[in-house]
Amino acid sequence: MLHPELAEQRAAETKALQQTCAAQAAQAAKAQETAPEAAAAPQAQPAAPLPQCEALARQQAAQAAAQAAADGHAHDVAKAGGNLLDPSMGGAANPAAAAQHVIRVRADLLDRMVAEAGEVAIARARLDSEMGLIRGAINELTENVNRLRLQLREIEIQADNQIQAKIAHSNETETEFDPLEFDRYTRFQEVTRMLAESVNDVSTVQQNALRALDAAMQDLARQGQVSRSLQQSLMRVRMVQFSTINDRLYRVVRQAGKDTDKRVTLEIKGGQAEIDRNVLDRMAGPIEHILRNSVAHGIEERTKRAASGKPDIGELTIEVSQDGNEVIMRFLDDGQGLDYPRIEARARERGLIAPDHQPSERELAQMIFAPGFSTAKQVTALAGRGVGMDVVRAEVAGLGGRIDVDSTTGKGSCFHGAPAGLAGGHAGGAAGN
């Protein structure tokens, strides 16, 4: 670093040189303006620039190039990742833009983090149990110390009474007081006082341990709150909106309508409800089957719908609602509903109903979940294979949920369900038989 006086001298010299170069440049410009008038005069050689001016020009050009390179590099860095700039450098990223950034995390890594958070919760529960045992032991120690203090006090009282009685008896039989008796009395009192102090010391240690235990319990309670918050945050990271599979479901309904020559529309309500990604992936297949089942069995042919006074286009509706930790799905259609006579006939053919038993509509509705059960008259790509609704129920049950069906003849059907929770999934549906 230059000395302050030298720095000031350099700055003054540079300023003077800049003024000199500026004056020379002005003279050169004025000479160019008067060149047409002096065309007839003998041509004069232009004044050569001073060497100092050339050096100053080169220095300024080098500084400008360096500044331009630095600015270009900063612009490239900001363009590549604006939020990587240090705010102290004046290039801090926009917080709103940074909040929209998305980070991709492997599913197995996220599952492992959730599992480890669960292990932390289990370990904390064990600590709670162990801390409870320690508290019980300290409370028992407190009772023992109090009992020991009472017993020690009783010993002191009994000892004092015996010694006083012995001294009184000695005074009656002997005229002189034996000094040894006095020494014995004081020594015994000293031992009892030492025992009392030891008991008090143990009591102090017990009280300190109890206070430390209370502080540890408070810290453990705060740690439990943080652990629960972390686990809930990790669970929320795994949540996705139901609407992420909307396009897939629309495509399934369009294809099923095309295969059966039926016009069907699908409406999804509550698609913003969040479900565990793994649960949604497992439920996507059963949901697709419920929709295909609705189109194949529930929605009538166009002529039948027209005869029943229904619109030419059948309507399917998926309603997704969130109730606490449960996500409930309802699949509805405006088709013909379950064909109970045909279900009963098919069930009797397969021996699912006793010959002398007349089942209710509720019992018949549950027949469609039997393995291999189908009421289709012919086997197609959508129906008749006897594989479907039993798989749907098995998948929902595997997620800890349940599924049920309600149907009104001529008005449609509704399959609905509720799994055990967000991590276990909720599923249901609506369709014809």
DRENZA-376066 format. One record per residue (C-alpha): residue number from 1; x negated, y, z. Coordinates in steps of 0.001 Angstrom, whole numbers, plus 500000, padded with zeros to 6 digits. Example, Ala and Ser with C-alpha at 12.3 -4.5 7.8 and 13.67 -1.06 7.14 Angstrom:
# residues 2
  nr   east  north     up
   1 487700 495500 507800
   2 486330 498940 507140
***
This chain:
# residues 433
  nr   east  north     up
   1 500000 500000 500000
   2 498660 503472 499097
   3 497943 506110 501672
   4 500814 508631 501900
   5 498599 511513 500674
   6 497364 509447 497703
   7 500924 508410 496898
   8 502057 512054 496873
   9 499084 513017 494653
  10 499885 510188 492206
  11 503543 511256 492073
  12 502563 514903 491374
  13 500156 513861 488598
  14 502811 511620 487030
  15 505379 514438 487135
  16 502943 516900 485537
  17 502082 514372 482818
  18 505760 513821 482124
  19 506288 517568 481720
  20 503299 517828 479371
  21 504538 514930 477246
  22 508038 516404 477168
  23 506644 519760 475950
  24 504613 518038 473237
  25 507669 516093 472124
  26 509677 519350 471933
  27 506969 520984 469793
  28 506953 517986 467447
  29 510732 518167 467078
  30 510572 521912 466347
  31 507875 521318 463714
  32 510130 518779 461981
  33 512992 521310 461906
  34 510776 523986 460210
  35 509281 521497 457727
  36 511591 522483 454798
  37 510597 526161 455108
  38 506904 525340 455101
  39 507080 522979 452149
  40 505266 525518 449887
  41 502556 526117 452430
  42 499515 523842 452629
  43 500494 520617 454444
  44 499209 520565 458025
  45 498309 517494 459941
  46 500765 516749 462803
  47 499347 517034 466261
  48 498281 513703 467621
  49 499946 512692 470907
  50 497831 512780 473992
  51 496426 509403 475115
  52 497944 509978 478525
  53 501389 510343 476939
  54 500935 507079 475047
  55 499957 505281 478282
  56 502939 506802 480107
  57 505277 505711 477306
  58 503929 502154 477406
  59 504308 502064 481212
  60 507908 503290 481040
  61 508698 500748 478303
  62 507253 497913 480401
  63 509288 499001 483431
  64 512466 499182 481335
  65 511849 495689 479903
  66 511275 494240 483375
  67 514443 495879 484689
  68 516453 494587 481716
  69 515126 491059 482241
  70 516011 491187 485936
  71 519505 492465 485161
  72 520003 489774 482528
  73 518881 487043 484936
  74 521229 488298 487645
  75 524073 488343 485104
  76 523320 484759 484080
  77 523226 483619 487688
  78 526505 485370 488434
  79 528076 483839 485343
  80 526857 480335 486228
  81 528047 480435 489821
  82 529068 483791 491211
  83 529589 482541 494729
  84 525927 481464 494937
  85 524674 485048 495094
  86 523601 486417 498419
  87 526041 489126 499574
  88 523093 491142 500846
  89 521821 491405 497227
  90 524951 493174 496097
  91 526120 490200 494035
  92 528627 488604 496395
  93 531339 486620 494710
  94 534986 487503 494895
  95 536475 485696 497949
  96 539753 485093 496111
  97 537908 483432 493246
  98 535793 481364 495633
  99 538938 480132 497383
 100 540165 478616 494117
 101 537085 476485 493589
 102 537687 472754 493640
 103 535182 470161 494851
 104 535466 466576 493667
 105 534840 463957 496337
 106 534684 460213 495757
 107 537713 458400 497127
 108 535605 455800 498943
 109 533590 458539 500664
 110 536769 460278 501772
 111 538225 456994 503043
 112 535048 456357 505001
 113 535249 459831 506563
 114 538860 459194 507585
 115 537884 455820 509033
 116 535007 457367 510985
 117 537337 460064 512312
 118 539596 457252 513492
 119 536636 455583 515207
 120 535890 458879 516959
 121 539482 458979 518208
 122 539206 455386 519454
 123 535917 456135 521227
 124 537505 459178 522855
 125 540399 457026 524090
 126 537864 454674 525676
 127 536131 457622 527316
 128 539476 458756 528701
 129 539969 455330 530234
 130 536453 455273 531697
 131 536821 458794 533064
 132 540035 457690 534742
 133 538169 454842 536409
 134 535453 457228 537588
 135 538073 459578 538994
 136 539658 456691 540868
 137 536277 455695 542308
 138 535574 459268 543438
 139 538989 459528 545066
 140 538327 456263 546884
 141 534951 457632 547978
 142 536743 460693 549334
 143 539023 458521 551426
 144 536070 456507 552753
 145 534158 459671 553691
 146 537171 461030 555551
 147 537623 457724 557340
 148 533918 457618 558225
 149 534097 461158 559593
 150 537021 460229 561832
 151 535237 457119 563078
 152 532068 459098 563779
 153 534031 461653 565726
 154 535627 458886 567762
 155 532151 457455 568534
 156 531001 460865 569730
 157 533979 461215 572011
 158 533603 457707 573449
 159 529858 458184 573933
 160 530367 461486 575682
 161 532944 459947 577999
 162 530715 456997 578872
 163 527654 459158 579515
 164 529624 461592 581644
 165 531042 458695 583638
 166 527591 457195 584098
 167 526123 460507 585206
 168 528953 460986 587667
 169 528410 457494 589057
 170 524659 458157 589366
 171 525284 461386 591233
 172 527402 459521 593719
 173 524794 456839 594390
 174 521639 458896 594020
 175 520896 462292 595384
 176 518482 463238 592651
 177 519313 463467 588929
 178 517133 461159 586904
 179 515509 463116 584059
 180 515452 459959 581968
 181 519233 459918 581958
 182 519277 463452 580630
 183 516789 462541 577888
 184 518865 459518 576942
 185 521950 461710 576729
 186 520341 464290 574470
 187 518797 461659 572167
 188 522121 459924 571630
 189 523760 463239 570899
 190 521021 464008 568382
 191 521630 460716 566550
 192 525374 461315 566374
 193 524800 464834 565058
 194 522461 463454 562387
 195 525118 460950 561367
 196 527661 463750 561124
 197 525312 465771 558915
 198 524761 462747 556678
 199 528501 462308 556326
 200 528848 465977 555427
 201 526077 465612 552827
 202 527873 462649 551280
 203 531073 464686 551247
 204 529294 467555 549480
 205 527926 465197 546842
 206 531409 463753 546390
 207 532933 467207 545924
 208 530243 468193 543402
 209 530859 464966 541487
 210 534591 465648 541489
 211 534083 469184 540141
 212 531724 467876 537441
 213 534297 465242 536546
 214 537016 467887 536219
 215 534791 469957 533914
 216 533981 466865 531867
 217 537687 466050 531569
 218 538397 469564 530314
 219 535589 469328 527756
 220 536861 465924 526702
 221 540359 467326 526265
 222 539006 470120 524034
 223 536987 467573 522086
 224 540156 465530 521627
 225 541945 468543 520169
 226 539089 469131 517735
 227 539036 465436 516828
 228 542776 465394 516138
 229 542499 468579 514080
 230 539620 467064 512085
 231 541545 463861 511468
 232 544631 465770 510347
 233 542496 467943 508053
 234 540924 464862 506502
 235 544367 463354 506021
 236 545532 466542 504338
 237 542561 466327 501988
 238 543915 462971 500820
 239 547364 464420 500213
 240 548572 465179 496705
 241 551886 466495 495509
 242 554404 464057 494114
 243 554583 466237 491008
 244 551158 464949 489928
 245 552897 461899 488409
 246 555826 463821 486898
 247 554553 463571 483320
 248 554021 459842 483744
 249 557587 459335 484952
 250 559063 461483 482178
 251 557185 459380 479640
 252 558513 456140 481185
 253 562123 457373 480995
 254 561715 458557 477396
 255 560245 455230 476338
 256 562931 453236 478162
 257 565673 455334 476559
 258 564121 454820 473156
 259 563892 451037 473633
 260 567535 450767 474743
 261 568896 453393 472326
 262 570179 455506 475219
 263 569874 459205 475810
 264 568642 459818 479338
 265 567278 462846 481188
 266 565182 462808 484346
 267 565253 465520 487012
 268 562718 465563 489834
 269 563539 467551 492973
 270 561076 468250 495767
 271 558000 467448 493721
 272 555930 469716 495976
 273 556145 467188 498824
 274 552690 465845 499678
 275 551905 462133 499884
 276 548742 460194 500541
 277 546955 459641 497251
 278 546495 455912 497847
 279 550161 455511 498742
 280 551279 457405 495657
 281 549026 455296 493432
 282 550474 452097 494903
 283 554032 453357 494597
 284 553697 454576 490998
 285 554319 451076 489576
 286 557434 450350 491686
 287 558816 453814 490905
 288 558373 453183 487190
 289 560206 449872 487493
 290 563088 451515 489343
 291 563420 454063 486538
 292 563303 451366 483848
 293 565854 449377 485832
 294 568110 452408 486008
 295 567987 452921 482250
 296 568382 449235 481368
 297 571070 448246 483895
 298 572568 451438 485289
 299 573113 453784 482358
 300 575913 452572 480054
 301 575942 452476 476295
 302 577046 455659 474595
 303 580432 454247 473640
 304 581155 453103 477189
 305 580150 456466 478600
 306 582400 458224 476135
 307 585284 455900 477054
 308 584697 456644 480738
 309 584713 460388 480111
 310 581019 460778 480958
 311 578540 462913 479052
 312 576664 461272 476230
 313 573367 461837 478062
 314 572757 459827 481220
 315 571195 461524 484207
 316 568487 460183 486494
 317 567451 462155 489567
 318 564505 461715 491919
 319 564802 463519 495224
 320 561685 463734 497375
 321 562010 465195 500858
 322 559660 465431 503835
 323 560929 464746 507333
 324 558128 465138 509855
 325 555544 462509 508988
 326 557927 460707 506666
 327 558437 461251 502964
 328 561769 459949 501760
 329 562506 459233 498101
 330 565956 458804 496601
 331 566537 457625 493027
 332 570030 458280 491707
 333 571802 457688 488406
 334 575280 458437 487087
 335 575680 455016 485474
 336 578098 452178 486040
 337 576742 451088 489428
 338 576072 447541 490529
 339 578099 444851 488775
 340 579184 442997 491912
 341 581198 440192 490154
 342 578258 439347 487920
 343 575814 439502 490863
 344 578012 437098 492826
 345 578345 434710 489895
 346 574619 434736 489284
 347 573873 434224 492984
 348 576235 431237 493166
 349 574563 429710 490119
 350 571211 429894 491905
 351 572617 428608 495186
 352 571980 431838 497079
 353 575554 431870 498399
 354 577305 429029 500193
 355 580348 427682 498281
 356 582785 428514 501107
 357 581315 431967 501862
 358 582756 435169 500440
 359 579987 437775 500553
 360 580585 441484 501070
 361 579407 444167 498658
 362 576596 444933 501093
 363 575355 441354 500954
 364 575692 441271 497168
 365 573665 444475 496864
 366 570799 442821 498742
 367 570806 439913 496273
 368 569062 442016 493629
 369 565914 441966 495787
 370 565723 438150 495674
 371 562680 436792 493793
 372 563466 435916 490172
 373 566976 437391 490338
 374 568382 439148 487261
 375 571825 439788 485796
 376 570600 440604 482279
 377 572283 438603 479525
 378 569118 438427 477435
 379 565441 438788 478153
 380 563870 442029 476913
 381 560757 444007 477670
 382 562732 445959 480286
 383 565014 443351 481885
 384 565879 439692 482161
 385 562549 438340 483365
 386 563540 438261 487041
 387 560436 440174 488080
 388 560920 443634 489480
 389 563062 444548 492458
 390 561545 441864 494689
 391 558109 443258 493829
 392 559344 446768 494630
 393 560562 445698 498070
 394 557352 443756 498747
 395 555215 446766 497830
 396 557257 449119 500009
 397 557147 446636 502897
 398 553378 446341 502422
 399 553156 450082 503048
 400 555151 449695 506255
 401 558390 451055 504782
 402 561870 449924 503883
 403 564169 450164 500891
 404 567930 449938 500572
 405 570614 450451 497927
 406 574042 452076 497828
 407 576297 451788 494803
 408 579759 452876 493709
 409 581307 451090 490754
 410 581640 453418 487805
 411 579748 456282 489478
 412 576190 455095 489844
 413 573629 453708 492276
 414 571124 455061 494748
 415 568019 453287 495962
 416 566489 455020 498950
 417 563826 454235 501493
 418 561463 455504 504158
 419 558012 454070 504811
 420 556209 454266 508139
 421 554554 457635 507504
 422 552464 459752 505164
 423 549558 457329 505290
 424 551899 454358 504980
 425 554067 455797 502282
 426 557789 456308 501809
 427 559636 454870 498892
 428 563099 454369 497594
 429 564976 454546 494374
 430 568191 454515 492458
 431 569192 452231 489669
 432 571734 449797 488452
 433 571448 446114 489306
***
